């Protein structure tokens, strides 16, 4: 029996790995926002997937506006969406934190209930204004790169590169700037930070806005590949939770590593077998991590 004949074709393996890398890039960017909010504010934002969905819908609106009103090219609408979507979604998140979550004193239980409420409010508002139809956004570039076995979308490779640059920017912000120093101080000891004159509530609002903006950026990057829809926030939220649990709640390094593992595994299993099997295995992996290492791969152990 020829064992090599049982192995998948190299083209299938390469396609699965590349698709997994694209998913991992967007997933890491989205989960990074969720992990950042939990790491600094110690709250779980259940509406994070709806911020992702808003980014996708705003990307479609920007692209449609440019195409129908001024007749501009696809790349112009996409470039405008990259600027507009994270700013508007971040501003909405900051308003939610300042007007509601701050008044709840960022209590974990109350915050979960509040963000569940905002999940449905945002979803229904988009349904009323945007409608139930899934709508596509044209990719800003259409060129393909010829690989040894097949041609691959140049845009998808740009998604990977853009996500890496954005994550690098977040790392530089947190580790090399005064803003990052203030965020880390607030994370370590909010009461001490307040005693030293750091406006903790304002820092929380900015962190919540940054987390939402990262989700919106991930959606803008993925929407030329997957259509915008008012119900599209559920899967990114679930996958982001899986990533932050496996990587370790609040660990940015763990988030990136876990997103890479989940993304590559999902790409390979979906290509070679079945997409549903990939989701089942990801759920089983979460259960195993919770049993064997409850704090996640890079999370801190409980004292």
N, C-alpha and C positions, 0 to 999 in steps of 0.2 A: 504493500500500500504506500503510495507516494504522499508523504506528509506535506510536502510543499504545495501539493494540489489542494489541500484543505485550507491553506492560508488565503486570506482575501487578497485581491489584486492590489499592487502598490498604489494604483490610482485611487482606489477606494479609501485606502489608509490615509493617503495625502489629503484627499478631499475632506475626510472626517476630521483630521487634525486641524486643517485650515478653518473649517466651519466652527470647530470647537474653540479655536483661538479667537475668532470674531465674537462668539458668545461670551467667552471668558473676559474679553476686554470690556464689553458693555456691562457685563454683570459685575465686574470688579468696580467699575466707576459708579454704578448704581448702589451696590452694597457698601461702598466706601462712605457714601452719604449717610446710610443707615447706621453704620458702625461709628462714624464720627459723632452723630447725635447721641448715641448710647454712651460712647466713651467719655464724652464731656458732660452731657446733661443727665446721664443715668436714667433716660426714659426710652421707651419703645414707641416709635412713630408708626402706627398702623396705617396711616394715610400716605406712607412713602410711595406706594405703588401708584396712587392717584396723582402725585406730583410727576411721576414718570409719564403717566398718560397725558397729563396737561402739556408736558414738553412735546410729545408727539403731535397732539392736536394743534398746538401753536406753530409747530414746524409746517404742518399742512396749510394752516391759514396764511403764514408768511409766503410759502411757495405759491399758493393759489393767488394771493394778492399780487405778487410780482408778475406772474404769468398772465393773469386776466386783465389787470389794470394798466400796467406799463409795458407788458410784452417783453419782459426781461428774460435772460437765460436762467436755466435751472440753478446754476451755481450761485447766482445772486440771491435768489430766494432762500437757498440753503444757508448762505453766509449770514443773511439777516436773521434767520431762525436761530443760528448759533449764538447770536448776541441777544436777541429779544427773549427767547424762551427761558433761559436760566435767570435773567433779570426779573421777568414778570413772575415766574414761579417762586423764585427766592423772595421777592417782595410779598407775595401772598403768604408764604410760610412765616416770614417775619411778623406779618400782621396777625396771623393765627397765634403765634407764640406770645406776642405782646398783649393782645386783647383777651386771650382765653387761657392759654397754658400758664402764663405768669400769674394770673389770678387764682389758679389752682395750686400755686406754689410748686409747680412741676412735680407733684406727687405721682409716683409711678402708676398706681391703680387708676387714679382720676384721669391721668393723661392718656392712658390706653382707651378708656371709655370716650374721652373727648375726641381723640383722633379717629376712632371708629365712626363717630358721628360725622366728622369732617369727610371721611372716606365716602359716605353715602351722599352727603351734601354736594361734594365736588362732582361725583359721578352723575348725579341727577341733573345738576346744572349744565354739565357738558352734554348730556343726552338732550336736554331741552334746547340748547343753543346750537349744537353741532349736528345732532341727529344720530340715528342708530347705525348708519352705514359706515363700513370700513373704507377708508380712502387712502390712496397711495400718494407718495411723494417722489418726484423724479430725482434720481441720483445726480449729484453735481458733476460727476465725471462718468463716462461710459467705456473707458478703455479697459482692455483685458491684458493680463500678463501671461505669456506662454510658458507653462511649466513642462517638465519632461513628458508627462502623460496627458495633460489637458490644459486648457486655458482657464484662468481664474480671474474673478472680478477685481479690477484695480481699486474700485471704491472700497471693497471689504478690507483690503490691505491698508487703505488710508484710515479706516475706522480703527484698526489695531494701533496704528501709529499715533492717531489723535488721542486715543484713550491712554496710551502710555505717556504722552506728553502732559495730558491733564493730570494724571495721577502723580507724575513727577512734580508738577506745579503745586499740587496739594501738599506733597511731602516737603517741598521747599518752604511753603507758607508756614507749615507747622513747626519746622525745625530750624529755620534760618531767619525768621522775621520777628519783630516785636509783637505782632498780632498773634503769632503762634505761641510765643512765650506767655502771653496773657491767657490764651486758651489752655495751655498746659497747666498754668498756675490755678486756673479755675477748676480744672479737672481734678487736680491733686487735693485741693482743700478750698472749697467755695467760701467758707466762713473766713478763713485766713486771707483769701484774696480780697474779700469785701473789706476786711479790716485795713488792708493796705491801699484802699482806694480804687480797686478795680470794680467797675460797674457790672456786677455778675449778671443781672437781668439783661443788660444790653448785650453782653457776650453771648448769653444763651440765645437771644434773638438772632444774632449774626450766625451762630453755629447752626441753628435750625434752618436758616435761610440757605447757608452753604450746602447743607445736606440735601435740601430740596433742589437746589440749582444743579448739583452733581447728577441727581436722578433725571432732571430735565435734559441735561447735556447728553446723557446716555440714550435717552429717547430720541433726541434729534439725530444722533448718529445712526440709530438702528431703523428709523422709520422709512428710509428709502429701501430697506430690505424687507421689513414687515409693515403692513398697513396700520395706519392710525385708527383706533377704535375706542369707544368710550368704556369698554370693558377690558381693555388690554392691561390694566394695572395689576391684575391678580397674579399672573405668573411671575412678573419681575419681583413683586413683593415676596412671594413664596420662595423663589430662588435666592433672593437677597437674605432672607432669614436663614435659609439653609447654609449659605456662605458664612454669615457672621457667627452662627452657632459652631460650625466646624472650625473656623479660623480662630474663634475666641472672641466673645463679646467685648467690643471696644478696642480690639487689636487691629490696627490698620495693616500691619505686615501680614497677620493671619488672614485678613480679608482678601488680600491680593493673592496669597498662596492658595487659599481655599477656592477662590473664583477660578483660578487657573486649573486646579484639579477637577472641579465640577464642570467647567466649560469644555475641557478637552475630553473628559469621559462622556459627557452628553453628546458632543460632536461625533465621537467614534461610535458609540452605541446606537445613536440615531441613524447614522449612515449605514452601519453594518447590520443592525438588527431592527429595532423599533423605537420611536421616540418615547412611547409610554414606558418602555422598559428602562430607559434612562432616568425618567422621573422616579420610578419605583426604587431603583438602586440608590439614587440620591437620598431618598427618604430613609432607606435602610442604613445608609452611611451615617446620617444624623443620629439615628437611634443607637448605633454602635459607638459613636463618639460620646454621646451622653452617658452611656453605660461605662465605657472604658476610661474616658477622660472628660468629665463633665465641663471643665473650664475651656475646652477646645484645644486646638493644636498649639496656639500661642497665648492663650488666656492665662491670667494669673490665678494661682491656686488660692482657694479660700483659706483664711487664717485659721 
